[in-house]
Amino acid sequence: MLENFEGGTYRCPGPGKRRLVPTSTPKAVLVSAKIVLPEAGLLKLVPIPGKGRGVIATRPIRRGKLVEASPVVRMTRRDRLDRSTVLSHYPFEWNEPPYVQAFPLGFAGLLNHSDTPNCRIVTDVEGEVLCTYTIRAIEAGAELTWNYGIDPWFEVAT
């Protein structure tokens, strides 16, 4: 899937793809092309009744759009956070030994769970980013959600 961003066109992982790469840059320079920031003003972190905080769209977003490729801090088993801490609820599973989890540094970690999500998050292990895509069109003011893929440890608000 290709998206145009200031500074070039990027290929993010889709089905069967594994990395985020600038399509016009030689392979030897790929390391620096990892992060894709959301369009300025596209997303907003707001209070969501019954959920705490959540991310909303400030204007319509088309289906299939790469909203963000956010960086992560990779964590080994030793680095994992104790479940008694607030931050322990945010890491994503990361299958790149010795790393087992990754702490998101963008909007990806702030999207709430939904059984009927409007986004999906794809792990790009090589690029060390989480790519957030819309899976259907999102209206301005609507919350961006994704399915955590696990049984939530909390009661899901609708």
TORKOLBA-40192 format. One record per residue (C-alpha): x, y, z; residue number from 1. Coordinates in nm, 2 decimals. Layout:
REM residues N
> east, north, up, k
> X, Y, Z, NUM;
...
//
This chain:
REM residues 158
> east, north, up, k
> 0.00, 0.00, 0.00, 1;
> 0.15, 0.34, -0.10, 2;
> 0.08, 0.67, 0.07, 3;
> 0.22, 1.01, -0.03, 4;
> 0.38, 1.21, 0.25, 5;
> 0.59, 1.52, 0.26, 6;
> 0.94, 1.40, 0.15, 7;
> 0.84, 1.10, -0.05, 8;
> 0.61, 0.80, -0.11, 9;
> 0.62, 0.52, 0.15, 10;
> 0.53, 0.15, 0.13, 11;
> 0.40, 0.02, 0.46, 12;
> 0.32, -0.34, 0.55, 13;
> 0.00, -0.47, 0.42, 14;
> -0.09, -0.83, 0.38, 15;
> 0.23, -1.01, 0.31, 16;
> 0.45, -0.70, 0.34, 17;
> 0.69, -0.66, 0.62, 18;
> 0.85, -0.31, 0.61, 19;
> 0.81, 0.06, 0.57, 20;
> 1.04, 0.19, 0.30, 21;
> 1.07, 0.50, 0.09, 22;
> 1.01, 0.38, -0.26, 23;
> 1.26, 0.62, -0.41, 24;
> 1.55, 0.54, -0.17, 25;
> 1.82, 0.27, -0.23, 26;
> 1.79, -0.03, 0.00, 27;
> 2.11, 0.07, 0.19, 28;
> 1.94, 0.38, 0.33, 29;
> 1.62, 0.22, 0.45, 30;
> 1.70, 0.25, 0.82, 31;
> 1.61, 0.61, 0.84, 32;
> 1.26, 0.57, 0.68, 33;
> 1.05, 0.43, 0.97, 34;
> 0.81, 0.69, 1.10, 35;
> 0.51, 0.84, 0.93, 36;
> 0.34, 1.11, 1.13, 37;
> -0.03, 1.17, 1.10, 38;
> -0.14, 1.46, 0.88, 39;
> -0.13, 1.78, 1.08, 40;
> -0.46, 1.82, 1.28, 41;
> -0.61, 1.49, 1.15, 42;
> -0.63, 1.32, 1.49, 43;
> -0.72, 1.45, 1.84, 44;
> -0.70, 1.29, 2.18, 45;
> -1.02, 1.36, 2.37, 46;
> -1.22, 1.23, 2.67, 47;
> -1.45, 0.95, 2.56, 48;
> -1.75, 0.88, 2.80, 49;
> -1.71, 0.54, 2.97, 50;
> -1.36, 0.48, 2.82, 51;
> -1.13, 0.75, 2.96, 52;
> -0.95, 0.90, 2.66, 53;
> -0.96, 0.81, 2.29, 54;
> -0.86, 0.93, 1.95, 55;
> -1.10, 1.10, 1.71, 56;
> -1.08, 1.21, 1.35, 57;
> -1.11, 1.59, 1.31, 58;
> -1.21, 1.55, 0.94, 59;
> -1.32, 1.25, 0.73, 60;
> -1.07, 0.98, 0.66, 61;
> -1.10, 0.74, 0.37, 62;
> -1.10, 0.36, 0.39, 63;
> -0.75, 0.21, 0.36, 64;
> -0.56, 0.52, 0.46, 65;
> -0.23, 0.48, 0.65, 66;
> -0.30, 0.72, 0.94, 67;
> 0.03, 0.68, 1.12, 68;
> 0.34, 0.46, 1.15, 69;
> 0.44, 0.52, 1.50, 70;
> 0.78, 0.43, 1.66, 71;
> 0.80, 0.18, 1.95, 72;
> 1.04, 0.11, 2.23, 73;
> 1.11, -0.27, 2.21, 74;
> 1.11, -0.46, 2.55, 75;
> 1.26, -0.79, 2.66, 76;
> 1.10, -1.01, 2.92, 77;
> 1.31, -0.84, 3.18, 78;
> 1.18, -0.49, 3.06, 79;
> 0.81, -0.58, 3.09, 80;
> 0.61, -0.37, 3.32, 81;
> 0.44, -0.50, 3.63, 82;
> 0.06, -0.53, 3.57, 83;
> 0.00, -0.31, 3.88, 84;
> 0.13, -0.01, 3.68, 85;
> -0.08, 0.21, 3.45, 86;
> 0.17, 0.18, 3.17, 87;
> 0.15, -0.20, 3.17, 88;
> -0.18, -0.17, 2.97, 89;
> -0.02, -0.01, 2.67, 90;
> 0.26, -0.25, 2.53, 91;
> 0.20, -0.45, 2.21, 92;
> 0.32, -0.81, 2.15, 93;
> 0.65, -0.80, 1.96, 94;
> 0.77, -1.12, 1.80, 95;
> 1.14, -1.04, 1.75, 96;
> 1.36, -1.23, 2.01, 97;
> 1.48, -1.13, 2.25, 98;
> 1.20, -0.87, 2.24, 99;
> 0.86, -0.97, 2.35, 100;
> 0.67, -0.64, 2.38, 101;
> 0.69, -0.29, 2.24, 102;
> 0.58, 0.03, 2.39, 103;
> 0.40, 0.26, 2.14, 104;
> 0.51, 0.62, 2.11, 105;
> 0.23, 0.75, 1.89, 106;
> -0.15, 0.74, 1.87, 107;
> -0.15, 0.35, 1.82, 108;
> -0.13, 0.30, 2.20, 109;
> -0.42, 0.54, 2.26, 110;
> -0.68, 0.37, 2.03, 111;
> -0.95, 0.20, 2.23, 112;
> -1.08, -0.15, 2.17, 113;
> -1.39, -0.23, 1.97, 114;
> -1.55, -0.56, 1.85, 115;
> -1.64, -0.36, 1.54, 116;
> -1.33, -0.15, 1.48, 117;
> -1.27, 0.10, 1.20, 118;
> -0.88, 0.06, 1.21, 119;
> -0.63, -0.21, 1.21, 120;
> -0.27, -0.20, 1.35, 121;
> 0.00, -0.38, 1.16, 122;
> 0.34, -0.45, 1.33, 123;
> 0.64, -0.37, 1.12, 124;
> 0.92, -0.55, 1.31, 125;
> 1.20, -0.44, 1.07, 126;
> 1.09, -0.08, 1.07, 127;
> 1.02, -0.08, 1.44, 128;
> 0.69, 0.09, 1.39, 129;
> 0.31, 0.02, 1.44, 130;
> 0.12, 0.11, 1.12, 131;
> -0.24, 0.22, 1.18, 132;
> -0.48, 0.18, 0.88, 133;
> -0.84, 0.26, 0.85, 134;
> -1.05, -0.04, 0.74, 135;
> -1.36, 0.17, 0.66, 136;
> -1.43, 0.54, 0.60, 137;
> -1.43, 0.74, 0.93, 138;
> -1.65, 1.05, 0.97, 139;
> -1.52, 1.37, 1.13, 140;
> -1.57, 1.34, 1.51, 141;
> -1.58, 0.96, 1.51, 142;
> -1.35, 0.77, 1.74, 143;
> -1.07, 0.55, 1.59, 144;
> -1.08, 0.20, 1.73, 145;
> -0.92, -0.13, 1.67, 146;
> -0.97, -0.49, 1.79, 147;
> -0.70, -0.58, 2.05, 148;
> -0.72, -0.94, 1.93, 149;
> -0.74, -1.07, 2.29, 150;
> -1.01, -1.09, 2.55, 151;
> -1.01, -0.75, 2.71, 152;
> -0.91, -0.73, 3.08, 153;
> -1.18, -0.46, 3.13, 154;
> -1.55, -0.42, 3.06, 155;
> -1.58, -0.29, 2.70, 156;
> -1.78, 0.03, 2.68, 157;
> -1.99, 0.08, 2.37, 158;
//
